[in-house]
Amino acid sequence: MLGLEEYLDALRTATARMIADATEPPRPDNVDWDDEPTSEDADWDAISPTAPEWSVRQIVAHQGMVHRWATGVLTGRIDMSAGPEVTDLIEAEGMNTPDPGGWLQRGAEALEWVLRGTPEDAELPFFLKNAGNPRDAWARRQAHETTIHWIDVYAARLGSAPDSGDLDIPAEFAADGVDELLRGFLPRSKSGMRTTRDVTVAVHATDTGDTWTMRFGSAPPQVSTGAVGDADSTWHGTAVGLYTGLWNRGDQIVQDGLDVLSVWRERAAVAW
C-alpha cells in the first residue's frame, strides 16, 4: 500500500480531472470543429465508451454519492451495509443539482477532511481483503474509485477509450490499484470470476516489476504476490495498462498462453 497523503493527493487529482473533463465538450477525433467549443457545449448526457450504461451526469452523481457514503461510514452516520434507500437518495441529489461539478467537489473535500481527522488506528468497518488499516484502506479505495471513474468521463469527452500510455497516472499508484483489485476484490465470495477447470494466471507489470499469481476454478479465486513458472496464462503490460485493462477500461494487456483474459472480460465485474 501507499501512504495516506499519496491517496489523498490522488483523490484530489482525479476529482479535479473528472470535473474538468465533465465540463469540457466532447472532442471526438472524427469531428471537424469549425469553432472552438466552450464549456457551454459540454454534454452531460454523453455516454461513456468505457461505461456504456452511464452518462457523464450519472458517473459524476455516482462518484459524488460514493464520496458521501464513505464519509458517512467513516463518521458513523451511515451503516456500511446501507442499501438503495440511502444511496439512491444521495445519487438523486447529484443527478438533480444544477452544479454537478461543484457538488462532486464538495463531497470530495468533505471526505478528505474526515480522512485527515481519522486516527490511523481507528476501528472502522471495511469490506475488502488484504486491506491494511481501515483508515488508509478507505483512502485507497476512494482514490482508485475516483480515478477509474475519471477515466470513464475522460473517455466520454474523447469519444473512445483512452490509450493507457496517454493517461497521466503514476506507475506505482496504478500497480497499487491492481493489487487492490486482485487481492482485495477478487478473492471475495461475491466474485463472479470462476472457471470450469483449474487455471493459473501470472500477472506482470513490466515497468514496476510487480507480479501476482491468480488461481481460478469453481471456488473463489486465490491470489498471491509473486509469479509462478508454470502458469497456464501470463498477462503483462505497464502498470497503467494492467490497471485500466483489469478494470475493463482498456485493452493494452498482452496475453501469452491459454486465453483466460476473455473470461475475465465477461465475469470479473466488481460486485459490492
Contacts in CASP RR format, 6 or more apart in sequence:
PFRMAT RR
TARGET T0000
AUTHOR 0000-0000-0000
METHOD contacts of the structure
MODEL  1
MLGLEEYLDALRTATARMIADATEPPRPDNVDWDDEPTSEDADWDAISPT
APEWSVRQIVAHQGMVHRWATGVLTGRIDMSAGPEVTDLIEAEGMNTPDP
GGWLQRGAEALEWVLRGTPEDAELPFFLKNAGNPRDAWARRQAHETTIHW
IDVYAARLGSAPDSGDLDIPAEFAADGVDELLRGFLPRSKSGMRTTRDVT
VAVHATDTGDTWTMRFGSAPPQVSTGAVGDADSTWHGTAVGLYTGLWNRG
DQIVQDGLDVLSVWRERAAVAW
1 132 0 8 1.000
1 136 0 8 1.000
1 137 0 8 1.000
1 140 0 8 1.000
1 176 0 8 1.000
1 179 0 8 1.000
2 140 0 8 1.000
2 172 0 8 1.000
2 173 0 8 1.000
2 176 0 8 1.000
3 136 0 8 1.000
3 139 0 8 1.000
4 115 0 8 1.000
4 116 0 8 1.000
4 120 0 8 1.000
4 135 0 8 1.000
4 136 0 8 1.000
4 139 0 8 1.000
6 173 0 8 1.000
7 136 0 8 1.000
7 139 0 8 1.000
7 140 0 8 1.000
7 142 0 8 1.000
7 143 0 8 1.000
8 112 0 8 1.000
8 115 0 8 1.000
8 116 0 8 1.000
8 139 0 8 1.000
8 143 0 8 1.000
10 143 0 8 1.000
10 144 0 8 1.000
10 146 0 8 1.000
10 147 0 8 1.000
10 173 0 8 1.000
11 108 0 8 1.000
11 111 0 8 1.000
11 112 0 8 1.000
11 139 0 8 1.000
11 142 0 8 1.000
11 143 0 8 1.000
11 146 0 8 1.000
12 108 0 8 1.000
12 112 0 8 1.000
14 143 0 8 1.000
14 146 0 8 1.000
14 147 0 8 1.000
14 149 0 8 1.000
14 150 0 8 1.000
15 104 0 8 1.000
15 105 0 8 1.000
15 108 0 8 1.000
15 146 0 8 1.000
15 150 0 8 1.000
17 150 0 8 1.000
17 153 0 8 1.000
17 154 0 8 1.000
18 59 0 8 1.000
18 60 0 8 1.000
18 63 0 8 1.000
18 104 0 8 1.000
18 146 0 8 1.000
18 149 0 8 1.000
18 150 0 8 1.000
18 153 0 8 1.000
19 60 0 8 1.000
19 101 0 8 1.000
19 102 0 8 1.000
19 104 0 8 1.000
19 105 0 8 1.000
21 150 0 8 1.000
21 153 0 8 1.000
21 154 0 8 1.000
21 156 0 8 1.000
21 157 0 8 1.000
22 42 0 8 1.000
22 44 0 8 1.000
22 56 0 8 1.000
22 59 0 8 1.000
22 60 0 8 1.000
22 100 0 8 1.000
22 101 0 8 1.000
22 153 0 8 1.000
22 157 0 8 1.000
23 39 0 8 1.000
23 42 0 8 1.000
23 101 0 8 1.000
24 39 0 8 1.000
24 42 0 8 1.000
24 157 0 8 1.000
25 37 0 8 1.000
25 38 0 8 1.000
25 39 0 8 1.000
25 41 0 8 1.000
25 42 0 8 1.000
25 43 0 8 1.000
25 157 0 8 1.000
26 43 0 8 1.000
26 46 0 8 1.000
26 156 0 8 1.000
26 157 0 8 1.000
26 158 0 8 1.000
26 159 0 8 1.000
27 33 0 8 1.000
27 37 0 8 1.000
27 157 0 8 1.000
27 158 0 8 1.000
27 159 0 8 1.000
28 158 0 8 1.000
28 159 0 8 1.000
28 160 0 8 1.000
29 158 0 8 1.000
29 159 0 8 1.000
29 160 0 8 1.000
43 56 0 8 1.000
43 156 0 8 1.000
44 55 0 8 1.000
44 56 0 8 1.000
44 57 0 8 1.000
44 60 0 8 1.000
44 100 0 8 1.000
45 55 0 8 1.000
45 56 0 8 1.000
45 57 0 8 1.000
46 55 0 8 1.000
46 56 0 8 1.000
46 156 0 8 1.000
46 157 0 8 1.000
46 159 0 8 1.000
47 54 0 8 1.000
47 55 0 8 1.000
47 156 0 8 1.000
48 54 0 8 1.000
48 55 0 8 1.000
48 56 0 8 1.000
48 59 0 8 1.000
48 152 0 8 1.000
48 153 0 8 1.000
48 155 0 8 1.000
48 156 0 8 1.000
49 155 0 8 1.000
49 156 0 8 1.000
49 158 0 8 1.000
49 159 0 8 1.000
49 160 0 8 1.000
49 161 0 8 1.000
50 151 0 8 1.000
50 152 0 8 1.000
50 155 0 8 1.000
50 161 0 8 1.000
50 248 0 8 1.000
50 249 0 8 1.000
50 250 0 8 1.000
51 59 0 8 1.000
51 149 0 8 1.000
51 152 0 8 1.000
51 155 0 8 1.000
54 62 0 8 1.000
54 152 0 8 1.000
55 156 0 8 1.000
56 153 0 8 1.000
56 156 0 8 1.000
57 95 0 8 1.000
57 100 0 8 1.000
58 95 0 8 1.000
59 149 0 8 1.000
59 152 0 8 1.000
59 153 0 8 1.000
59 156 0 8 1.000
60 94 0 8 1.000
60 100 0 8 1.000
60 101 0 8 1.000
60 103 0 8 1.000
60 104 0 8 1.000
60 153 0 8 1.000
61 91 0 8 1.000
61 92 0 8 1.000
61 93 0 8 1.000
61 94 0 8 1.000
61 95 0 8 1.000
61 100 0 8 1.000
62 91 0 8 1.000
62 149 0 8 1.000
63 104 0 8 1.000
63 145 0 8 1.000
63 146 0 8 1.000
63 149 0 8 1.000
64 90 0 8 1.000
64 91 0 8 1.000
64 94 0 8 1.000
64 103 0 8 1.000
64 104 0 8 1.000
64 107 0 8 1.000
64 108 0 8 1.000
65 87 0 8 1.000
65 90 0 8 1.000
65 91 0 8 1.000
65 94 0 8 1.000
66 142 0 8 1.000
66 145 0 8 1.000
67 104 0 8 1.000
67 107 0 8 1.000
67 108 0 8 1.000
67 110 0 8 1.000
67 111 0 8 1.000
67 142 0 8 1.000
67 146 0 8 1.000
68 90 0 8 1.000
68 107 0 8 1.000
68 110 0 8 1.000
68 111 0 8 1.000
69 78 0 8 1.000
69 82 0 8 1.000
69 86 0 8 1.000
69 87 0 8 1.000
69 90 0 8 1.000
70 111 0 8 1.000
70 138 0 8 1.000
70 141 0 8 1.000
70 142 0 8 1.000
71 107 0 8 1.000
71 110 0 8 1.000
71 111 0 8 1.000
71 114 0 8 1.000
72 78 0 8 1.000
72 114 0 8 1.000
73 79 0 8 1.000
73 80 0 8 1.000
73 124 0 8 1.000
73 125 0 8 1.000
73 138 0 8 1.000
74 111 0 8 1.000
74 114 0 8 1.000
74 115 0 8 1.000
74 118 0 8 1.000
74 124 0 8 1.000
74 135 0 8 1.000
74 138 0 8 1.000
75 114 0 8 1.000
78 86 0 8 1.000
80 125 0 8 1.000
80 126 0 8 1.000
80 127 0 8 1.000
93 103 0 8 1.000
94 100 0 8 1.000
94 103 0 8 1.000
97 103 0 8 1.000
108 146 0 8 1.000
111 142 0 8 1.000
115 135 0 8 1.000
115 138 0 8 1.000
115 139 0 8 1.000
115 142 0 8 1.000
118 124 0 8 1.000
118 135 0 8 1.000
119 135 0 8 1.000
120 133 0 8 1.000
120 135 0 8 1.000
120 136 0 8 1.000
121 133 0 8 1.000
122 134 0 8 1.000
122 135 0 8 1.000
123 134 0 8 1.000
124 134 0 8 1.000
124 135 0 8 1.000
124 138 0 8 1.000
125 134 0 8 1.000
126 134 0 8 1.000
126 137 0 8 1.000
126 138 0 8 1.000
127 272 0 8 1.000
128 137 0 8 1.000
128 141 0 8 1.000
128 180 0 8 1.000
128 184 0 8 1.000
128 185 0 8 1.000
128 188 0 8 1.000
129 183 0 8 1.000
129 184 0 8 1.000
129 187 0 8 1.000
129 188 0 8 1.000
130 183 0 8 1.000
130 184 0 8 1.000
130 187 0 8 1.000
131 137 0 8 1.000
131 140 0 8 1.000
131 184 0 8 1.000
140 176 0 8 1.000
140 177 0 8 1.000
140 180 0 8 1.000
141 180 0 8 1.000
143 173 0 8 1.000
144 176 0 8 1.000
144 177 0 8 1.000
144 180 0 8 1.000
147 169 0 8 1.000
147 173 0 8 1.000
148 247 0 8 1.000
148 249 0 8 1.000
151 162 0 8 1.000
151 167 0 8 1.000
151 244 0 8 1.000
151 249 0 8 1.000
152 249 0 8 1.000
154 162 0 8 1.000
154 167 0 8 1.000
155 161 0 8 1.000
155 162 0 8 1.000
155 249 0 8 1.000
161 249 0 8 1.000
161 250 0 8 1.000
161 251 0 8 1.000
162 244 0 8 1.000
163 252 0 8 1.000
164 238 0 8 1.000
164 240 0 8 1.000
164 241 0 8 1.000
164 243 0 8 1.000
164 244 0 8 1.000
164 245 0 8 1.000
164 250 0 8 1.000
164 252 0 8 1.000
165 238 0 8 1.000
165 240 0 8 1.000
165 241 0 8 1.000
165 252 0 8 1.000
167 240 0 8 1.000
167 244 0 8 1.000
169 240 0 8 1.000
169 243 0 8 1.000
171 205 0 8 1.000
171 207 0 8 1.000
171 208 0 8 1.000
171 238 0 8 1.000
171 239 0 8 1.000
171 240 0 8 1.000
172 208 0 8 1.000
172 239 0 8 1.000
174 205 0 8 1.000
174 238 0 8 1.000
174 239 0 8 1.000
174 240 0 8 1.000
174 241 0 8 1.000
174 242 0 8 1.000
174 243 0 8 1.000
175 205 0 8 1.000
175 208 0 8 1.000
175 209 0 8 1.000
175 210 0 8 1.000
175 239 0 8 1.000
175 242 0 8 1.000
175 243 0 8 1.000
177 243 0 8 1.000
178 203 0 8 1.000
178 205 0 8 1.000
178 210 0 8 1.000
178 212 0 8 1.000
178 239 0 8 1.000
178 242 0 8 1.000
178 243 0 8 1.000
178 246 0 8 1.000
179 210 0 8 1.000
179 212 0 8 1.000
179 225 0 8 1.000
181 246 0 8 1.000
181 247 0 8 1.000
181 270 0 8 1.000
182 203 0 8 1.000
182 212 0 8 1.000
182 214 0 8 1.000
182 223 0 8 1.000
182 246 0 8 1.000
183 212 0 8 1.000
183 223 0 8 1.000
183 224 0 8 1.000
183 225 0 8 1.000
184 223 0 8 1.000
185 191 0 8 1.000
185 270 0 8 1.000
186 193 0 8 1.000
186 214 0 8 1.000
186 221 0 8 1.000
186 223 0 8 1.000
186 268 0 8 1.000
187 220 0 8 1.000
187 221 0 8 1.000
187 222 0 8 1.000
187 223 0 8 1.000
188 220 0 8 1.000
188 271 0 8 1.000
189 220 0 8 1.000
190 271 0 8 1.000
190 272 0 8 1.000
191 220 0 8 1.000
191 221 0 8 1.000
191 268 0 8 1.000
191 271 0 8 1.000
192 267 0 8 1.000
192 268 0 8 1.000
192 269 0 8 1.000
192 271 0 8 1.000
193 216 0 8 1.000
193 221 0 8 1.000
193 263 0 8 1.000
193 264 0 8 1.000
193 267 0 8 1.000
193 268 0 8 1.000
194 216 0 8 1.000
194 217 0 8 1.000
194 218 0 8 1.000
194 219 0 8 1.000
194 267 0 8 1.000
195 216 0 8 1.000
195 217 0 8 1.000
195 218 0 8 1.000
195 260 0 8 1.000
195 263 0 8 1.000
196 217 0 8 1.000
196 218 0 8 1.000
197 217 0 8 1.000
198 215 0 8 1.000
198 216 0 8 1.000
198 217 0 8 1.000
199 215 0 8 1.000
199 216 0 8 1.000
199 217 0 8 1.000
199 232 0 8 1.000
199 233 0 8 1.000
199 258 0 8 1.000
199 260 0 8 1.000
200 213 0 8 1.000
200 214 0 8 1.000
200 215 0 8 1.000
200 216 0 8 1.000
200 228 0 8 1.000
200 230 0 8 1.000
200 231 0 8 1.000
200 232 0 8 1.000
200 233 0 8 1.000
201 213 0 8 1.000
201 214 0 8 1.000
201 215 0 8 1.000
201 216 0 8 1.000
201 231 0 8 1.000
201 232 0 8 1.000
201 233 0 8 1.000
201 234 0 8 1.000
201 235 0 8 1.000
201 260 0 8 1.000
202 211 0 8 1.000
202 212 0 8 1.000
202 213 0 8 1.000
202 214 0 8 1.000
202 227 0 8 1.000
202 228 0 8 1.000
202 229 0 8 1.000
202 231 0 8 1.000
202 233 0 8 1.000
202 234 0 8 1.000
202 235 0 8 1.000
203 211 0 8 1.000
203 212 0 8 1.000
203 213 0 8 1.000
203 214 0 8 1.000
203 234 0 8 1.000
203 235 0 8 1.000
203 236 0 8 1.000
203 242 0 8 1.000
203 246 0 8 1.000
204 210 0 8 1.000
204 211 0 8 1.000
204 227 0 8 1.000
204 234 0 8 1.000
204 235 0 8 1.000
204 236 0 8 1.000
204 237 0 8 1.000
205 211 0 8 1.000
205 236 0 8 1.000
205 237 0 8 1.000
205 238 0 8 1.000
205 239 0 8 1.000
205 242 0 8 1.000
206 236 0 8 1.000
206 237 0 8 1.000
206 238 0 8 1.000
207 237 0 8 1.000
207 238 0 8 1.000
207 239 0 8 1.000
208 239 0 8 1.000
210 225 0 8 1.000
210 239 0 8 1.000
211 225 0 8 1.000
211 226 0 8 1.000
211 227 0 8 1.000
212 223 0 8 1.000
212 224 0 8 1.000
212 225 0 8 1.000
212 226 0 8 1.000
212 227 0 8 1.000
213 223 0 8 1.000
213 224 0 8 1.000
213 225 0 8 1.000
213 226 0 8 1.000
213 227 0 8 1.000
213 228 0 8 1.000
213 231 0 8 1.000
214 221 0 8 1.000
214 222 0 8 1.000
214 223 0 8 1.000
215 221 0 8 1.000
215 222 0 8 1.000
215 223 0 8 1.000
216 260 0 8 1.000
232 257 0 8 1.000
232 258 0 8 1.000
232 260 0 8 1.000
233 255 0 8 1.000
233 256 0 8 1.000
233 257 0 8 1.000
233 258 0 8 1.000
233 259 0 8 1.000
233 260 0 8 1.000
233 261 0 8 1.000
234 255 0 8 1.000
234 256 0 8 1.000
234 257 0 8 1.000
235 242 0 8 1.000
235 253 0 8 1.000
235 254 0 8 1.000
235 255 0 8 1.000
235 261 0 8 1.000
236 242 0 8 1.000
236 253 0 8 1.000
236 254 0 8 1.000
236 256 0 8 1.000
237 252 0 8 1.000
237 253 0 8 1.000
237 254 0 8 1.000
238 252 0 8 1.000
241 250 0 8 1.000
241 252 0 8 1.000
241 253 0 8 1.000
242 253 0 8 1.000
244 250 0 8 1.000
244 252 0 8 1.000
245 251 0 8 1.000
245 252 0 8 1.000
245 253 0 8 1.000
246 253 0 8 1.000
246 264 0 8 1.000
246 268 0 8 1.000
248 265 0 8 1.000
248 268 0 8 1.000
248 269 0 8 1.000
253 261 0 8 1.000
255 261 0 8 1.000
END
